[in-house]
Each structure stands twice: as C-alpha cells, then as structure tokens.
Amino acid sequence: MPYESHDAYIATVPPESRARLEAIQTLVERRLPSASRCIGYNMPAFRGKRIFFYFAAFKKHIGIYPPLTQDVELIAELAPWRGPKGNLSFPLNQPLPVDLIGRVAEALYREYEAR
C-alpha cells in the first residue's frame, strides 16, 4: 500500500510504535524546522535539498536510514544500534534515545545538504 503522508503511514502501525514515530517526527521538525515531510521508499521521510532522513516501524524495532558516513564520533556512539550496513535499529523493548536520534537527523541533514 503506497502512503501519501506521514499521518497515513503512522496510522497503520501499532500504538507503541506509533508513539515512537510521532516522537521522532516532532523531534526532527523541532531541530530542523526548514525540513519538510515527505514519503520516500514508502516510509515517512524528511527533505531539505534532498531526502536525508527516513524512519519506519517494524515488528520489533524502529529503523532509521540512511547510515551516517561523516561524523566519526557520532557513528561510534551509535554502535549498539548499527546494523551491518550502518542503518539504525532501535528495539521496541528498550527506551528510545530521542536526543541521540535528533543528533543523527542533524548530522544527516548536514551530510546531504553538503552534496
């Protein structure tokens, strides 16, 4: 099912995941007010000059894409949540590190705006 908006996507996920996605959405909008909502790869996303941040709910985790490539210190701090390709996976049975996710969004924004 193709989604036309963040709200349409978020409405389809279980309540626990919904609250986490809404928290991420609010956080990105607060930290990066010039970013706009969009859908990319059928996931909620944010765009500056180009799409720089995707987030989605899965059965056992919240995923954030694409992987960071520039901020070495932040990449090291993200090690517990990084998958083999560098994408982030935040388990639903653990607290969501909201501040850390906000820093990821800002770093991805800088990376993609510089391209």
VMD Tcl script that draws the C-alpha trace (Angstrom):
set ca {
  {0.00 0.00 0.00}
  {1.60 3.30 -1.02}
  {1.39 6.00 1.65}
  {0.68 9.61 0.77}
  {1.70 11.22 4.08}
  {3.39 10.66 7.42}
  {-0.03 10.57 9.06}
  {-1.29 7.87 6.69}
  {1.75 5.69 7.44}
  {1.73 6.27 11.21}
  {-1.99 5.44 11.41}
  {-1.22 1.89 10.26}
  {1.30 0.93 12.96}
  {0.62 -0.46 16.46}
  {0.18 2.13 19.26}
  {3.61 1.54 20.84}
  {5.35 2.11 17.54}
  {3.03 5.00 16.68}
  {4.10 6.94 19.77}
  {7.76 6.42 18.91}
  {7.32 7.51 15.30}
  {5.41 10.60 16.41}
  {8.18 11.44 18.88}
  {10.81 11.14 16.13}
  {8.72 13.24 13.74}
  {8.26 16.00 16.34}
  {11.94 15.91 17.23}
  {13.13 16.28 13.63}
  {10.68 19.12 12.98}
  {11.80 20.92 16.12}
  {15.52 20.54 15.42}
  {15.32 21.13 11.66}
  {12.40 23.49 11.02}
  {13.39 24.04 7.40}
  {12.98 20.31 6.62}
  {9.72 19.21 5.08}
  {7.79 15.99 5.45}
  {7.66 13.60 2.53}
  {7.40 9.90 1.75}
  {10.38 8.01 0.33}
  {10.59 4.28 -0.32}
  {7.06 4.18 1.15}
  {8.36 5.39 4.54}
  {8.00 8.71 6.35}
  {10.96 10.90 5.48}
  {12.29 14.44 5.69}
  {13.69 16.54 2.88}
  {15.98 19.54 2.71}
  {17.55 19.95 -0.73}
  {17.09 16.18 -0.95}
  {15.70 13.44 1.28}
  {18.10 12.94 4.17}
  {16.17 11.02 6.85}
  {13.80 8.03 6.67}
  {12.16 6.30 9.63}
  {9.84 3.32 9.86}
  {8.25 0.86 12.26}
  {8.91 -2.86 12.12}
  {7.69 -5.75 14.25}
  {10.44 -5.43 16.88}
  {12.21 -2.14 16.15}
  {12.18 1.37 14.71}
  {14.54 1.78 11.77}
  {16.34 4.96 10.74}
  {18.03 5.38 7.37}
  {20.38 6.10 5.63}
  {23.55 5.43 7.61}
  {25.78 8.28 8.69}
  {29.12 8.44 6.91}
  {30.79 11.66 8.05}
  {30.55 12.17 11.84}
  {33.03 9.59 13.16}
  {32.35 10.30 16.85}
  {28.59 10.02 16.44}
  {28.98 6.86 14.35}
  {30.99 5.29 17.19}
  {28.32 6.32 19.71}
  {25.68 4.61 17.55}
  {27.50 1.25 17.52}
  {24.92 -0.57 19.72}
  {22.15 0.21 17.20}
  {24.01 -0.03 13.87}
  {23.33 -2.93 11.55}
  {25.82 -4.42 9.08}
  {25.10 -1.68 6.51}
  {25.13 1.09 9.12}
  {21.36 1.54 9.32}
  {19.98 2.12 12.80}
  {17.64 -0.25 14.60}
  {16.08 0.81 17.92}
  {14.37 -2.16 19.65}
  {10.82 -1.57 20.87}
  {11.65 -3.20 24.21}
  {14.23 -0.50 25.06}
  {13.87 3.22 25.73}
  {14.10 5.34 22.58}
  {17.25 7.53 22.71}
  {15.45 10.62 21.43}
  {18.32 13.10 21.86}
  {20.68 10.76 20.03}
  {18.19 10.39 17.17}
  {17.93 14.17 16.98}
  {21.70 14.40 16.62}
  {21.55 11.77 13.87}
  {18.92 13.79 11.99}
  {21.05 16.93 12.24}
  {24.17 15.09 11.07}
  {22.34 13.52 8.12}
  {20.93 16.91 7.19}
  {24.45 18.39 7.13}
  {25.76 15.47 5.06}
  {23.02 15.66 2.46}
  {22.94 19.45 2.21}
  {26.68 19.48 1.51}
  {26.34 17.16 -1.52}
}
mol new
graphics top color blue
foreach p $ca { graphics top sphere $p radius 0.5 }
foreach p [lrange $ca 0 end-1] q [lrange $ca 1 end] { graphics top cylinder $p $q radius 0.2 }
display resetview
